[in-house]
Amino acid sequence: MEDIEIYKAKPGDEKILAYIQAKSWKAAFAEILTAQELKRCTDLEKCKEMYQKVLEHSEISIWIEKVDKKPHCIAAWSHNRDKLGKDVAELICIHSLKEKWHQGYGTLMMRHVLGEMKKAGYVKVVLWVFEKNLRARAFYEKQEFVQAGRRQINEISEIMYLKNLVTDS
């Protein structure tokens, strides 16, 4: 593996975050979202503005992973938005550039953010994923997430996954 650096995003990083999100969405969701929806969700300027707001005043923890000094992956998490309890975090997103998919970099980022959640005192983590996103679902299942039996339908069907961060010993 190349030189890896994972660091917490700060104001000024919104351009990197927007770029990775937009490129990742275009690669991952072209077969899942309509062209119109994909275009709306990958507008670089809107993504940049959204990340600027989040970085300025939010409880969301956002991380950037660089591979050989080039931004490759982002992940964001916070307390869960579904009122599942104070000890449940939520992985809001993990996005990476297609060029290095299936090389272990997403797993490194996942381990990092799960460790951060655990350090913050969370005992479980949930995430929502497009039901049709089989590649991501396989990734989450490999990371020991299990389906939580919850589904929501906005523009597209999403299912909730759950992972215990602590094990009974």
Disulfide bonds with the S-S distance in Angstrom:
none
